[in-house]
């Protein structure tokens, strides 16, 4: 059973300093922007996951060369109009919603139809939320079941600017429209519910014609046609979403302490930190700095014996949308009842994650009440598992796998977790870092 992980005991106390993999959101965006730049762009610590490799292969399909050498990747950009749109072109986004949605914004000027495909999980996700706004630029789409992959995009050379209201807090939708606006005549205006802002920060760092007006609950963004993009050399910081698993493992372990080096603590990504702090957990940012518009710091975290329940403010949801599964594990050991609401977007991910949260909590014996967009978790500070638990059939969602690993190492029990290779999507060396935490 090579694709199954067996865990039979908790992780004993540890005190370590670790580095986690490069930020996935920034890695994919670096690939896409560098492919449109004039000249050679270089990245260090690029995340070498299946999602990022799919992005590299996608730009290669469009005539852009790249080279990987140890910890460095070079992309040989041919300029904003450098893509070659061959006939019968197929781009495979694999499991990556970020790649699948963002690249559609870039290829709206294609002179030939392009087919976008993905794996089984991505093919079930909603692409109508992207095709609807992009259609306003003057392109056409043919989708499976009117909303799924495979889809075909019929580009246009006569693209007009649009006005777009992004209501879901989806950075992918917002970013796709920003990229479409870069190819269009006139000024594209976007009013977007707060979400991660890596695309905007990258645009600002590259001095592209973008303006951002940050309001309390939404952002106003204007983007004009881009004529030239300079090369983008980038030392990719560590991923907060990947770090989240180790933050939670440390909190739930006994007498443990961890420092995670050089993590991206962008304000739109630290919902998990803010939520955990509201639950009484001390998290410190050390050696803070600004890097190309992004905030970077070392994160220091210790075990926590007393965890407070939380009525989680909805405004923190978008900044923690990828981390809720592990946040729910912290709530499982909190004193009192925790309540999270407005989470329908969780079921739009690689798997229906809110449903999987309910399943995992039920398996570990934690009472919960789950609806289509909320979950109430009745915490048990003395949670300790002594039974067998099997996790499988979760659409190979990497975050379900990693959350199950953290639950097994934190709460005990005898776990059999299927689809170990799912971590290749976002965090290939996850289990290596887990192993490094075990006392020598």
C-alpha positions in Angstrom: 0.0 0.0 0.0 2.5 2.6 -1.1 0.0 5.5 -1.2 -1.2 5.0 2.3 0.2 6.5 5.5 -0.1 4.7 8.8 0.3 6.7 12.1 0.0 4.9 15.4 1.3 7.4 18.0 1.4 11.0 18.9 4.4 13.2 18.1 6.4 13.7 21.3 7.6 17.2 22.4 9.9 19.0 20.0 11.9 22.3 19.8 12.9 23.0 16.2 13.6 25.7 13.5 12.2 24.8 10.1 11.8 26.2 6.6 8.7 25.3 4.6 8.2 25.4 0.9 7.8 28.5 -1.2 4.4 30.3 -1.3 2.2 28.6 -3.9 0.1 31.7 -4.7 3.2 33.8 -5.4 5.0 30.9 -7.3 2.2 30.6 -9.8 1.8 34.3 -10.3 5.6 34.6 -10.7 5.5 32.1 -13.5 2.6 33.9 -15.3 4.0 37.4 -15.0 7.6 36.3 -15.9 6.2 34.6 -19.1 4.9 38.0 -20.2 8.1 39.9 -19.3 10.8 41.1 -21.7 13.8 39.0 -20.9 14.9 36.4 -18.4 13.3 36.3 -14.9 14.8 34.2 -12.1 13.2 32.8 -9.0 14.7 31.1 -6.0 12.7 28.8 -3.6 10.0 28.4 -6.3 7.5 25.8 -5.0 8.2 22.6 -7.0 4.7 21.2 -6.6 2.5 19.7 -9.2 0.4 23.0 -9.3 3.5 25.1 -10.1 5.0 22.6 -12.5 1.6 22.7 -14.3 2.0 26.5 -14.6 5.4 26.1 -16.1 4.1 23.5 -18.6 1.2 25.8 -19.5 3.5 28.7 -20.5 5.7 26.3 -22.3 2.6 25.3 -24.4 2.4 29.0 -25.2 5.9 29.1 -26.6 7.8 30.2 -23.4 11.0 28.4 -22.4 12.1 27.8 -18.8 15.0 26.0 -17.0 15.1 24.6 -13.5 18.5 24.1 -11.9 18.5 23.0 -8.2 16.8 25.8 -6.2 16.6 28.2 -9.2 14.1 28.6 -12.0 14.6 30.8 -15.1 11.8 31.9 -17.4 12.7 33.3 -20.8 9.9 35.8 -21.4 9.1 37.2 -24.9 7.0 40.2 -23.9 3.3 41.0 -23.3 2.5 39.7 -26.8 5.0 36.9 -26.9 2.7 33.9 -26.6 2.3 31.6 -29.6 -1.3 30.6 -30.1 -1.0 27.4 -32.1 -4.0 25.5 -33.4 -5.6 22.7 -31.3 -3.8 24.0 -28.2 -4.7 22.2 -24.9 -3.6 23.6 -21.5 -3.8 21.2 -18.5 -4.2 23.0 -15.2 -4.1 19.7 -13.4 -5.4 20.3 -9.8 -4.7 24.1 -9.7 -7.7 26.4 -9.5 -5.3 29.4 -9.3 -3.6 28.4 -12.6 -6.8 27.4 -14.4 -8.6 30.6 -13.5 -5.7 33.1 -13.8 -4.4 31.9 -17.2 -7.9 32.4 -18.8 -7.5 36.1 -18.1 -4.1 36.2 -19.9 -5.1 34.2 -23.0 -8.2 36.2 -23.8 -6.4 37.7 -26.8 -5.8 34.2 -28.4 -6.1 34.1 -32.2 -7.1 30.4 -32.0 -9.5 28.5 -29.7 -7.7 27.0 -26.6 -9.0 24.1 -24.6 -8.5 24.1 -20.8 -8.6 20.8 -19.0 -7.9 19.7 -15.4 -7.9 16.7 -13.2 -11.1 15.0 -11.8 -11.3 17.4 -8.8 -10.7 20.6 -10.8 -13.1 19.5 -13.5 -15.9 19.6 -10.8 -15.2 23.2 -9.8 -17.1 26.2 -10.9 -15.5 28.0 -13.9 -18.7 30.0 -14.8 -17.6 32.5 -12.1 -14.6 33.2 -14.4 -16.2 32.9 -17.8 -19.0 35.3 -17.0 -16.8 38.4 -16.2 -14.2 37.5 -18.9 -17.0 37.2 -21.5 -17.7 40.9 -21.0 -14.2 41.7 -22.5 -15.5 40.3 -25.8 -14.4 36.6 -25.6 -16.5 33.5 -25.8 -16.6 30.3 -23.8 -17.9 26.8 -24.3 -18.0 25.0 -20.9 -19.0 21.5 -19.9 -22.4 21.5 -18.2 -22.3 25.3 -18.6 -19.8 25.7 -15.7 -17.1 23.0 -15.7 -13.9 21.9 -17.4 -13.1 21.0 -20.0 -13.8 24.4 -21.5 -12.8 26.1 -24.7 -12.0 29.8 -24.8 -12.4 31.7 -28.1 -10.2 34.8 -27.8 -10.5 38.2 -29.4 -8.1 40.9 -30.6 -10.8 43.6 -30.0 -11.0 43.5 -26.2 -12.9 46.3 -24.4 -12.5 47.3 -20.8 -15.2 46.2 -18.3 -16.7 47.1 -14.9 -16.7 44.1 -12.5 -18.1 43.6 -9.0 -16.4 40.6 -7.3 -18.7 39.6 -4.4 -17.4 36.3 -3.2 -14.0 37.3 -1.9 -12.3 35.2 -4.6 -8.7 36.3 -5.3 -8.7 34.0 -8.4 -11.7 35.7 -10.0 -10.4 39.2 -9.2 -6.9 38.3 -10.5 -8.3 36.8 -13.7 -10.1 40.0 -14.5 -7.0 42.1 -13.6 -5.0 40.0 -16.1 -7.8 40.4 -18.7 -7.8 44.2 -18.1 -4.0 44.2 -18.9 -4.9 43.1 -22.4 -7.9 45.4 -23.0 -8.4 48.9 -24.4 -9.5 51.5 -21.8 -9.6 51.2 -18.0 -11.1 48.1 -16.4 -12.7 48.9 -13.0 -13.1 46.3 -10.3 -14.9 46.5 -7.0 -13.8 43.4 -5.1 -14.6 42.0 -1.7 -11.5 41.7 0.4 -9.3 38.7 -0.6 -5.6 37.9 -1.0 -3.8 40.7 -3.0 -0.6 39.1 -4.4 -1.6 39.9 -8.0 -2.1 43.6 -7.1 1.2 43.7 -5.2 3.1 42.1 -8.1 1.5 44.6 -10.5 2.6 47.5 -8.3 6.1 46.2 -7.9 6.3 45.9 -11.8 5.1 49.5 -12.1 2.1 48.4 -14.2 -0.8 50.8 -14.8 -2.8 49.8 -11.7 -4.4 51.9 -8.9 -5.9 50.4 -5.8 -8.2 52.2 -3.3 -8.6 50.1 -0.1 -12.0 50.6 1.5 -13.1 49.0 4.7 -14.9 45.9 3.2 -13.8 46.0 -0.4 -11.1 47.3 -2.7 -11.5 49.5 -5.8 -9.0 48.5 -8.5 -8.4 50.1 -11.9 -6.1 48.5 -14.5 -5.2 49.8 -18.0 -3.7 48.1 -21.0 -0.1 47.0 -20.4 2.5 47.5 -23.1 5.6 46.1 -21.4 6.5 44.1 -18.3 10.0 44.2 -16.9 11.8 41.0 -15.7 10.8 39.7 -12.3 13.6 38.3 -10.1 12.1 36.9 -6.9 13.2 35.0 -3.8 9.9 33.3 -3.0 9.0 33.5 0.7 7.6 30.5 2.6 3.9 29.7 2.4 1.7 30.7 5.4 -0.9 28.0 4.3 1.8 25.3 4.5 3.1 26.8 7.7 -0.4 26.6 9.2 -0.1 22.8 9.7 3.0 23.1 11.8 1.7 26.0 13.7 -1.4 24.0 14.7 0.7 20.8 15.4 2.9 22.9 17.8 -0.1 24.3 19.6 -1.7 20.9 20.1 1.5 19.1 21.1 3.0 19.0 24.7 6.0 21.2 25.7 6.9 22.1 22.1 8.3 25.2 20.4 8.8 26.0 16.8 10.3 28.8 14.6 9.3 28.8 10.9 11.7 31.0 8.9 10.9 33.6 6.3 7.1 33.2 6.0 4.9 35.5 3.9 2.7 37.3 6.4 0.7 39.4 3.9 -2.2 41.0 5.7 -4.7 39.2 3.4 -3.3 35.8 4.3 -2.9 35.8 8.1 -6.6 35.1 9.0 -5.4 32.0 10.8 -3.0 34.0 13.0 -5.7 36.5 13.9 -8.2 33.6 14.7 -5.7 31.7 16.8 -4.8 34.9 18.7 -8.5 35.4 19.5 -8.4 31.8 20.9 -5.7 32.9 23.4 -2.7 31.6 21.5 0.6 33.5 21.5 2.2 33.8 18.1 5.2 36.1 17.5 6.5 37.6 14.3 10.3 38.0 14.4 12.7 39.8 11.9 9.8 41.5 10.0 10.7 43.1 6.6 9.0 44.2 3.4 10.0 42.4 0.2 8.6 43.5 -3.1 5.5 44.7 -1.4 5.0 41.5 0.6 5.5 41.3 4.4 7.9 38.6 5.5 8.7 37.3 9.1 9.9 34.4 11.1 7.0 32.9 13.1 7.5 31.7 16.6 4.9 29.4 18.3 4.7 27.4 21.5 2.3 24.7 22.8 -0.8 26.0 24.4 -2.5 24.1 27.4 -5.6 26.4 27.6 -7.4 27.2 24.3 -10.4 29.5 24.3 -13.5 28.9 22.1 -14.2 31.5 19.5 -17.2 33.0 17.7 -15.2 33.7 14.6 -15.9 37.1 12.9 -16.9 36.5 9.3 -14.5 39.3 8.2 -11.6 36.9 8.9 -12.9 34.2 6.6 -11.2 35.2 3.3 -7.8 35.5 5.0 -8.0 32.0 6.4 -10.1 30.2 3.7 -7.4 27.5 3.0 -6.6 27.0 6.7 -10.0 26.3 8.3 -9.6 22.6 8.4 -6.7 22.8 10.8 -8.3 25.7 12.7 -11.2 23.4 13.4 -8.7 20.9 15.0 -7.7 23.7 17.5 -11.4 24.4 18.1 -11.8 20.7 18.8 -9.5 21.0 21.8 -10.8 24.4 23.0 -12.7 25.0 26.2 -16.3 25.8 25.1 -18.3 26.0 21.9 -16.7 27.6 18.8 -18.8 28.9 15.9 -17.7 29.6 12.3 -20.2 30.9 9.8 -20.3 32.3 6.2 -18.1 29.4 4.9 -20.0 28.2 1.8 -16.8 29.0 -0.2 -15.1 26.1 1.6 -17.2 23.6 -0.4 -15.9 25.2 -3.6 -12.4 23.9 -3.0 -10.7 20.7 -4.2 -13.2 18.8 -2.1 -16.3 19.9 -0.2 -14.1 20.9 2.8 -16.8 21.9 5.2 -18.3 18.4 4.8 -14.9 16.9 5.3 -14.4 18.9 8.5 -17.7 17.4 9.8 -16.5 13.9 8.9 -13.1 14.3 10.5 -14.6 15.7 13.7 -17.1 12.9 13.9 -14.4 10.3 13.4 -12.3 11.8 16.3 -15.4 12.0 18.5 -15.9 15.7 18.7 -19.6 16.9 18.7 -20.4 19.4 15.9 -23.4 20.9 14.1 -22.6 21.6 10.5 -24.8 23.3 7.9 -24.0 24.2 4.2 -22.1 27.3 5.4 -21.5 27.1 9.1 -20.0 24.8 11.8 -20.4 24.7 15.5 -17.7 22.7 17.4 -18.1 21.6 20.9 -14.5 21.5 22.2 -13.0 18.9 24.4 -9.8 20.0 26.2 -9.1 16.4 27.2 -9.4 15.0 23.7 -7.5 11.8 23.3 -8.1 9.1 20.7 -7.7 5.4 21.2 -9.5 3.9 18.2 -8.8 3.1 14.5 -9.6 5.8 12.0 -9.5 5.5 8.2 -9.5 8.6 5.9 -10.2 8.0 2.2 -12.2 9.0 -0.8 -11.7 12.7 -0.4 -10.9 13.6 -4.0 -7.2 13.6 -3.2 -7.6 17.0 -1.5 -4.1 17.7 -0.2 -5.4 19.8 2.7 -7.7 16.9 3.9 -4.6 14.6 3.9 -2.4 17.0 5.8 -5.1 17.9 8.3 -5.6 14.2 9.0 -1.9 13.8 9.7 -1.9 16.7 12.2 -5.0 15.3 13.9 -3.3 11.8 14.2 0.0 13.3 15.6 -1.9 15.6 18.0 -4.7 13.4 19.4 -3.5 9.8 19.1 -5.3 6.8 17.7 -4.4 4.4 14.9 -4.8 6.2 11.6 -4.8 4.9 8.0 -4.7 7.8 5.7 -5.1 7.1 2.0 -3.8 9.1 -1.0 -0.5 10.2 0.5 0.7 11.4 -2.9 -2.0 14.2 -2.8 0.6 16.4 -1.1 2.5 16.7 -4.4 -0.1 19.2 -5.4 1.0 21.9 -2.9 3.6 20.7 -0.4 5.7 17.7 -1.7 8.1 17.7 1.3 5.4 18.0 4.0 6.1 14.5 5.4 9.9 15.1 5.4 9.4 18.1 7.6 7.1 16.1 9.9 9.9 13.5 10.2 12.4 16.2 11.1 10.3 17.2 14.1 10.7 13.8 15.7 13.4 14.0 18.4 16.8 12.7 17.2 
